[in-house]
Amino acid sequence: MYICNKQFLNLAYMITLNKLKAASIFSVLSLLSFQGNAQELTKYVDPFIGTGGHGHTYPGATVPFSLVQLSPDNGKGGWDWVSGYHISADSIAGFSHMHLSGTGIGDWLDIAIMPLVSPKYQHQLDTRVKFDHQNEQASPGYYSVKLQNGIQAELTATERVGYHRYQFPQGSEATIRLDLNHAYNWDKPTKTAIRILNDSTAVGYRYSTGWANKQHVYFAIRFSKPFAKYLLNGNKTMDKDVELELKQGMSASLAPNAQFIFADSNPVELKVALSTSNEEKALAALQEIPSWNFQAVKANAEAKWEKELGKIKVVSSDERLKKIFYSALYHTAVSPTLYSDQDGAYKNYKGEVHSMANGGQRYTLFSLWDTFRALKPLFTITQADRYTDMLNSMLAFYDENGLLPVWDLSTFETNTMTGYHAIPVLADAILKDWPGLDQERAYKAMLGSAFQKIREVPAYIEYGYVPQDVNGGSVTKTLEYAFDDYCISLVAKKLGKTADYEAFTKRAKNYQHHFDPKSGFMRAKLKDGSFVEPFDPFYSEHDFDKSQYIEGNAWQHSFFVPHDVRGLANLFPKKDGLDKMLDKLFAAPSYMTGENKSPDASGFIGQYAHGNEPSHHIAYMYSYLGKPWKTQEKVRTILDSMYHDRPDGYAGNEDAGQMSAWAVWSMMGLYPASPVNGEYVFGSPSLDGAHISMPSGKTFSIVVKNNSPKNVYIKSVRLDGKIYNKSYIRHSDMLNGGTLEFLMSDKPNKKFGKHKKNQPTSMEN
């Protein structure tokens, strides 16, 4: 321990305090104005959906896409605790401020706070306290729980500040513990600091390593009342600072903690502001909540969620369906998360200080292997105000790292999963002429990924496929690279780059190299062009370096040709071969072979595995073959069996919004099966209607007539009152506003969408 020079910090504190006083009257009135707003849609959101099973969501308080996700942590590690919380647990160890939603790997859980009924004069401490789920509640922007020791905890938040309120039982010596060693799964601290500025304010930082091997977050804590005394690492002290670099070989448990003890106990409120730049910026972020009015901040958070959810207003007499829909829509709006300060400045994992251009904000947590499929196309409808910054955040990543992100966490490239799927996201935006995106700059970045020197891309270019004797996951990599190349070809065509268009159109056909006409599956090949033997389509290997298919088997991955479904169909030696193969997929026995099967393949209907993303477009493929009635049948089955209004309501990892986005699209009767060409294929709407606020400012309405659990088939479609024969609709048509009307039936209309001119676009027409 040592005392640091804090003149600059104290100066920043005084400046911040004066600004808060000046702004407080206006800001409080602004916050209070939200209290009168009627909350209509937030009541349908249940943040506990996904906290059971293997959903991996968190129930805590956050606002849309914010830097702060203030949520309880059970104090357990393991796969089902990657978000810090699982409904099966009965203890809480702390309330931390950063959480991943629905991911398959754990990290963050930074800056943990835990209320105690008395101070503990020890450094290391098991802070877990039991609780009953009956004493717990959550809603958008709010979480509360009464712990078994009698402490009532309430949480709410703004974009960069977590607001805590604690009621202590009579006889308590109210204590708030700040723990910088709070770490589970991959995460552990590497360098930490706590600095006491005065009798109600502390600042500091936490550097850590984990899934992202370099992370940093700075914090400022302000209490609603002065603390009477404090402990550092469990010891009484007159020191005001503790800073520790945990060098190699040192235990992470040595990271500092502080306990703040209050003479006047009820209630104790505190605000915890975060920054990725420095402690001064964290102090400045406290201005987001200028007053001590928990209810006003809670109402403000609820109003933000009401506005977010109000972008799609659905119609249904089934309250359960509305709960599933709005809980899903809620989960589409929690990531990616803010990374920059309010002024757009941030410090990346390398320690470089940057600012986003034109006052934009930097975002992180891009789970692109999952979210390019349905979440990012949904953003071109729901996130008119934020999507430009998200897209430019990917280009900022390119500028700072030389490649577009694959899985960006805290600006670090985790290189998790396969493909270079920033490309379909950028391509979709370019093809939709998204404002504020430099198309030439984005195209240059896309080419960088397509010609990178890592991730088996050189072998892919040399052979036209990734040979299994180069590296594992070879089939998945080739199929995904081929789709990404198709996306580049479309952009090249739009930008008038004829040579690139022709080259990438050819590369987009590389999926053909893996097709085995005898079995109908995509199979791994060696450098010499021979198929890997033996072959078992049910076989799964979770070790990526040994696998042929990432997180699944041949059944789930052989259909990933969303850009050229009819081209795939033409590879089958017999007519209707692909159609029959799809039928077999949904009818096959639901098991996998192998000693190290992937746990991510879940939610089985036959060998269709809805709990993992490679299956998500498959049910819609029938529409490309002129049989949309089969799509309708399968989609309704998936909706009915894979989404529920309970903690285990998702069939697998929620995956940063993708699992929810599939439900949002499909419940309305649409889906971006090829998530780049601006076409949304019809499915089987389970809702009776939806009113969608489009980025154009116009409303696109969906009306579903004669809908029921039995009436899963589309009998006919009208657009603005006129007969509509296509089995899909274009994004550009929806931007014009209007009304799409589905008439449902319990019998399939096998003529609807049968002719090729009415089928969704395929590369081979």
N, C-alpha and C positions, 0 to 999 in steps of 0.2 A: 504494500500500500504506500502511496505517496500523494502529496498534494500537488495538483497541476495548476498552472497559470490559467485562471478562468476570466480574466478581464474582458476578453471578447465575448464570452458566453454570457456574462452578467450584463454587458451592454446590450446584447441581443435580447436578453430577457426583458430589460427595462423598455426597450423600443417596442417589443411585442406587447407588453402590458399596456403601454399608452395607446397603441393602436386598438387594442381590445376595448379599452374604455370608450374611445371615440366612436367605435363602430357598434357598441353593444345595444344601444336603444333601437337603432334601425334593424339590426340583425335579429334581435329578439322578436320584434314585431313581425319580421318576415317569417321567422320560424313558427310563431304562434298562428299565423294566418292559415297554415296548413291544417290546424286542428279542426277547423270548421268544414273541411272537405269530406264529403261522404265517401267512405271506402266501399267500393262495390266488388272489385275483382280480387283484392288481396285475401279476402276471406276464403277463396278457393285454393289458396296455396298452402301446402303442407310441407315445410322444410324437412320433415322427418322421412319423407319418401326418398328412398335411396340410402338411408343410413343403416338399413338391414341388408340381409343377403350379401351380395358382393358389389353393391352399388357404389360404396366408397364416397358418399357425399357427406357434408357436415350440416348441422342444423342451426348454426349460430347467426349472428346479426351482421348483415352487410348491405350495401346498396349496389346498384348495377355496376359491374365491371370495376370495382373499387380496389385500391391498394390494401385496404383493411378488410379482413374477414375475421371478425371477433367471435370465437366459438369455443366450446368446451372440449378439452382433451381428457380421455379416460385414463391416461397414464400407462398405456399398453403399446407394445410394438407388434409388428406382424402385418400380413397382407391386408387384412380387413380393418386395419387402423391407419391406413395411409392418409386419411383425412383427419386423423387424431381422435375420431369418435366412431363408435359402433353401437347400435341400439341394444346389443346383447350385454353390454357392460353395465355395472352398477356403481361405478366410482368416477369421480372427477378429480384430476390432479392439478388442473389449472385452466385458465382462459387465455389462450394465445391469440395473436393478432393476424397471422397469415396462414392460410389453409389452401390446399389443393382440393379441387372438387372432382370426384369420380375417377381419378387416375389409378393406374396400376402400380405405381411406385410412390413411395412416401418421401416427403421433404417438408421444409419450412417449419411451421408451428413456432414461429419466432415471437419473442418478447411475451413471456408468460406471466400472468398475474394470478395469485391465489389468495383469497381472504382466509385468515386464521382467527380463531377465537382467543388466541393468546400468542405472544411471541415465543419463538423457539430458539434457544441459545445453542444452536449447532449449525454447522455449515451444510452438511448433507442431510436431506430430510425427505421422507416419503410423504408427500402432501395429499395423497389420495384420500378422499372423503366419500363415503357411500351416499347414494341418493335413490329415490324412488321415481320412476318415470311418470307416475301419477302427479308428482309435484314439479313437473317440467312442462314448459310450453314454448312454442316457437311460431313466429309469423314473419313475413317479410320485414326485415330491418329490426327484429326484436327477438330476444331469447331470455328466458328466466328459468330459474331452478331453485328449489329450497333444499339445501344440503341436510344430511342427517344430523349435523352438529347445530342446526338451527339457523345458519346463515342463509338469508335470502339474497340471491344474486340476480341482477338484471343487466342486460347488455343491449346497447344500440350503437349506431355508427354513422359516420359520414364517409366521404371518399378516402380520407387519410387519417381519420381519428376514430378510435374506439372509445365509447363512453360507458363507464361502469357505475353501477349503483349497488351498494351492499348494505343490508340491514342486519345488524348483529343481535343475537339473543341477549337478554338481560344478564348482567354479570360478566360479559365478555371484556377482554382488553383488546379492543379492535386493532387488528394487524393486517396490513397488506404486504404480501411477499412478491417481490420481483425476482424472477429466476432466469438467468441467461444460460443456464445449463439444461433447461427444459428441452430435451432432444430425444427423438424416437426414429426408428427405422434407419435410414441412411444418414441422417443429419447429425452433425456434432459441431460444437463451437470451436473456433481456432484462435480468435482474438476478441476480447470483450472489455467493456468499460462501463462503470456506473459513476456518475458525478452528481453530487448533491449541490444544487445552486442556492437554495434557501429552504425555509421551513415548509414549503409546499411544492417545490419543483425539483425534478431530477432529470438528467439527460444521460445519454450514453450510446453505445453501439454494440452490435453483435455481428462478428464475422463468422462464417461457418463454411463447412464443406458437406456435401451430400450428393444427391442426384446431380445437381449443379455443383461442380467442385469448388467454385468460388462464389460466395454470396456475401452481401453486407446489407444491414439495415440499421438506421439510426433512429433513436426515439427520444421523445420528450414527454415526461409524465407530470401532470399538474393535479393536485388534490384540491378539493373544495374547501378544505380547512387545514390549518397547520398541523403537522404531526408533532407530537410531544417529544419523541426521540426516534432514533433509528439504529438498526444493527446492520453491519456489513459482514457478510459471511458468518452470521450468527453471533458476532461479537459486538459488545458496546465499544464505541470508538468516537474520537473527536475528528478523525480523518473525514474528509469530504469526498474522496475519490478512491476508487479501486479500479485498476486497469491490469489486464493480464493477457499475455500472449501465450497460448498453449502450444509450446514447441513439441516437436516429435518425441513421443514416449511419455508425455505428460497426460494424465487422466483428464478427460473432459469434465469430470465432476468438480474440478478445481475452479471452473468458471464462476465468477462472482454472483452473489445474490444479495438482495437488500430486504430488510423488513422495516416497514414504517408503522409506528405505533401511535394510536390516537387516544387522547384523554376523553374527548367528547366524541362518542362513537356513532350515533345514528342520525341520519345515514352517512356513510362515507362514500363520496363520489370522486371519481378520477377520470381524467381524459388522457389517453395515450396516443400521441401523434407520431406518425412514421415518415421517414424520408429515405431515399436511396442516395442522397447527396452528402449530407452532413448533419451535425446536431443543430446547427443554427436554422437550417431549413425545417427540421422537425419542430423546433420551437415556433417558427413562423406558421407551420401548419396548424397549430393550436387555434389559429384564428377561424378555422372552419366551424368551431363551436365557441362563440364568444361569451356565452352566458352559462349559468348553472341551472338549466331547465331540462331535465331528462325527458319529460313528457313532450316538450316541444321538439327536441331532436328526434325522438321516436316517431312523432307525427310527420316530421319532415322526411324521414326515411320511408315511411309508409306511403307518403305522397309520391315520392320518386318511383316506388314500385308500382303504384297505381297508374302512373303515367306510362311506365314501361309495359305493363300488362295490357293497358288500354289500346295498344297498337293493333291488337287483334281481339275483337269482341265476338265471342262465339255464341251460338244459339243451341240449346239442348234442354230438354225436360229432365234429363238424367243428371242429377247433381254430382254423382260419382264421376261421370265423364268430364264434367267441367273441372272437378278437382284434379283429375289426372292431367287434363290439358294445361291448366294454368300452373300447376306444379312443374310440368315440363317446360312451359314457356319461361317460368322463373329460372329454371336451371340453365336455360340457354343464355341467360344474361348475367352470369357470374364470372365468366372468363371468356377471352383473356382479361388480365387484370392490369390496372394502372401501374406504371413503374416510375413515372416522372413526378416531379414536384409541380405545384400549381402553375409555375411559370414555364413549364415544359423542360426544365433542366433535370439531368440525371447523371449518375456515375455508373458506368457499366462494370461488368465483372473484372475487367482489366484495370480499373481505377481511372479510366479516362472520363473526363467531364464533357458532356455533350448537351445540346439543346435541340429540340425538334423545331423544324422550320415553321414559319407562319403561325406561331403560337399553338402548335399542335401538342398532343400528349403522346408519350411513349408507353406502349403496352408490352406485356410479356405473358408467358404461359400459353404458348401456341402449340397445342397438341394436334399437329397438322395431319398425322396419319389417320386420326379419327375424324377431325372436324371439317376437312375439305369436302367430305361427302354430302353433308346436309346442313351443318351449322353455318358455314361461311356463306353458302347461297341464301340461307335464311336471313343473314345479316344484310344482304342487298335489298331486303324488304324492311326489316325492323330497325336497322341501325344507320339511318341516313345521317345522323349527326356525329357518329363515332367511327364509322367504317373507314373513312379516309385516313384517320390517324392510325387505325390498326394496320391498314395496308402499308402506310408509310413507315410504320414501326418495323415491318419485315424488310423494307428497303434500307432502313437505318442499320438493321442487323447485318445486311449485306455489306454496307459501307464499312462497318466496323470489323467484320470477320472474313470478308472475301467471298462468302457464299450466303445464299438465302437460308433461313432457318429450316431445320427438320423438326426439332422439338426444342424450342427456346424456353428456358427457365431462368429467370433472373438475368437475362441477356446472355446466358451461357448456352452453348450448343451441347445438349446432352447426347445428341446423335441416336436417340431412341427411335426404334422402328425403321421401316423401309420407305423407299420412294423419295422423290424430292417434291413434296406436295404443297410447298408454297406456290408452285407453278400453277396448278389448277385454280387456286384462290386468286392469284393475280390475273390469270388469263380470263377467268369469269368476270372479274371487275373491268378489265380492259374491253372485253366484248360487249359489256353493258355500258360502256363509256362512263365509268364511275368518275365523278368530279374530284379534282385535287390529286389525281394520280398521274404522274409523268409516265406515259406509255413507253416511250423510248428507253427511259431509265429502267423501268421495270423489265422490259424485254432484254436489255443487256444483262441484268441480273439473272433472268431465266436461263439465258445461254450459259452463264457461268455454272449453274447447277448441271445442265445437260452435258457439259464437257469437263466436269470436275475430275480430279485425279484420284479420288477415294471412293469408298462405298461400292466397289466393283464396277463402276461406270466405265473405266477403260476396257475391261473384259467384255462388258455389254456392247460397247461400240465395236470391238474387234470381232466378236463371234455373232453378234446379233441377238445374243441371249447371255445370261449369266450362267456359266458352267458350274455344276455342283462341285467339281474338283478345284474350283477357284475359291468358293466360300459357300456357306450354308444359306438357307432361305432363298435358293436360286430361282425357284419358280415364281414366288411372290415378287421378288425384285424385278424380274423381267416384265411380268404383267403390269406392275405399277409404273415402271419406267416407260413402257409403251404407251400407257394412258397419258402420263405427263408429257410425253413427246407429242401426242396428238394435240394437247392443249397448246403447246408451242406452235404447232403448225397452223392452228386457227389464228393465233395472234400474228404470226408471220404473214399470213394471207391478208389480214386486216391492215397491216402496216405496209403492204406492198413489197415484201421481201420474198420474191418469187423463188429464188434458189433455196432459201431456208424452208419455205413452205414445202417444196418438193422433197427435200432431205428428211424433214421431220415427219412428213406423211409416210415415207418409207419406213422410218424407225417406228412409227405407230403400229406397224404391222408385225413387229417383232414377236408379238404374242404367239404367232403361228408356229414358231420354232418348237414350242413346248407341247403342241397338240399331238396327241396319240389317237389316230382315227380308229384303231382297233378297240380301245377301251372308252374313248370319249372324254378322257381326262387330260389335263395339263400335267405333264410329267417332267421330272428333272432330267437334264442331259449332261453328259460329260463333254470335255473339250473335243473329243473325237466325233461328237455328234450322236453317239449312242445313248439310249435311255438308261437311266440307273435301274439296276435290278437288285433284289426283287422289288415288286411293286404291290403295295397294299393301300387302296384309297382311304381306308379307315385309320391308317397309321398316323400318329401325331408324336412329334418330338419338340419339347419346349425349348431345348437348348438351341439358340439361334444359329450357332456355328455348325451344328449337326443337322438341323432341320432342313427339309426341302420346302416346307410351307410354314410361314410365320404364324404362330398361335392358331394352329388348326391343321387340317389335312387336305387331301386332294379334293374331297367333296366340296368344301367351303371355298377353296381358292380357284378352282378350275373355271369359274364363271366370271372372273374379274376381267371383262372386256367391255366395260360400259360404253365405250365410244364406238364399238363396232360389233354390236350384237348380231346383226345379220351376216356380217363377215365371218363371225364365229360359227353361225349356223351353216354356212356354206362349206365349212371344213368337214362336217359330218358326212360320211359316205351315203347315208340314206336320207330321204326326205323326212322332215320333222324330227331329225335326230336330236337336235338341241331341245326341242319341245319335250320330247320323251325323256331326255336326260334330266330336265328340270323336274318332270313328274317323279322320276326315280329319286331325285334328291329329297323331295318332301315325303316320300314313302319309305325311304331306307331306314333300317334299324338305327336307333339313336345311341350309338356307343362309339368309342374310339379305342384303338389298340395302341400298344407301346408302353414301355415302363416309365416314361417321363412325359406323360400327356400334358398338353397345355391346359391350365385351369381357366384360361380366358375364353375358350370355346365352351359356350353355355347357352341356355335357352333354346334347346333343341326341338325342332319339328322335323322328324326324320333326321337328315344330316344338315338341314338348314340350322344355323346357330345364330340366333338373333342377339345373343349376349356379346357378340364380337362383331366389329365393323365390316369385315370382308363380305358378310352375308347381306348387308343392308339394302343393296340394290336388286338382289336376285329376284324377288317376287315380282318386280316390275318388268323383268326381261320378257315375259310373255307378251307384253303389249307391242314390243318390237317385232314379234313374230305373227302379229295379226290376231292374237288371242287374248285381248285385254280382260275378258271375262275370267280367265284363270288368275290374272293379276288381282282382280277384285276379290275373288274367293280367298286367295292366300293372304292378301293384306289384311282383310277383316279377321281372319283366324289369328294372325300375328298380333294385331291390336288387342283382340279379346283375351289372348292368353299370356302376353308378355308385359302388359302394363296394368298396374293395380294401385289402388289408393291406400297403400300401407308401406311400412318401412322397407320391406323387400319387394317394392313395386317395380324394380328394374330387373331384367333377366341377366345382367352382368354389370361390369363397371360402367358407370354413367358416362365416363370418358369426356369430361370437360365440356359437356353440352351436346355431344353427338347423339347419344341414346335418346335424349329428350327431343332434339331437333327432328329425329325420325318420327316421333309421335306427333309433334306439332304439325308437320307437313301431312302425315298420313291420316290423321284424324280429320283434317280438312278436305282430304280427297286428292292430294297432290304430292309429288315427290320428284326432286332433281336426280333422277336415276343416273344420268350422265352429267355430273355437276360442273359443267363448263359451258354448255351451249344455250343456256337460258330457256330450256324446255322443262316443263314440269308435267310428269306423266300422271294420268289419272289412276287412282286406286279405288278404294271403297270408303267413302266418308262415313265415319261413325257419328259425327256431329250433325245437327240439323241445319247448320249454317254458320257462316263467319263473315265478319265485316273487317277487311284488312286495310289499314291506313298505309298507302303506298308512298314511297319517297317523292313521287311526283306531286303529292298533295291531294291526290284523288283517292276515292275509296273503291276497292274492288270487293264485291260481295259474292258469296257462295250461298246458294239456296239448295237445300236437299229435301226433295219431296218424297213422301211415301217411304220414309226411312224407318228401319226397325232392325232388331238383331237378326231377323231372318232375311230381310231384303238387302242382301249384300251386293247385288248385281246392278250395274248401270243399264237401265232400259233405254234412255235417251238423254241427250245433253242439249241445252240451249245457251247461247251467248247473246245477251241483250235481246232476248226474245226470239232469236233466229236459230233454226236447227244447226247444230254444230257436230260435225262428224269425226273430227280428229280425236284421238285418244290422249291428247296432251294439250297444254296451252303454253304460249310463250310469255316470258317475262315482259316483253315489250307490249303485249296485249293487256296484261294486268296493269301496267303503268297508266294506261288510258282510262282506268276505272271501268265500271260496268258491273254486270251481274252474270255469273255463271250458274246455271240451274241444272242440277242432277235430278233425274227421275229414277227412283230405285225400284227394284223388283226382286222377287224370290226366284226368278228364273233367268238364266243367262241370255243376253242378246248376243248371239254369236256372229251377227252381221256387223255390229258396231266395232269400228276400228280394224276391220278385217283387211281392207284394201291398203296397199303399200303407201299410197298418197296420204292416208290418214294416220299412219304410224309415226312414232317419234323418229327423229333423225338417227341414222346409222352411217358410219363412215362409208360402208359399201351399200349403195342403194340400187 
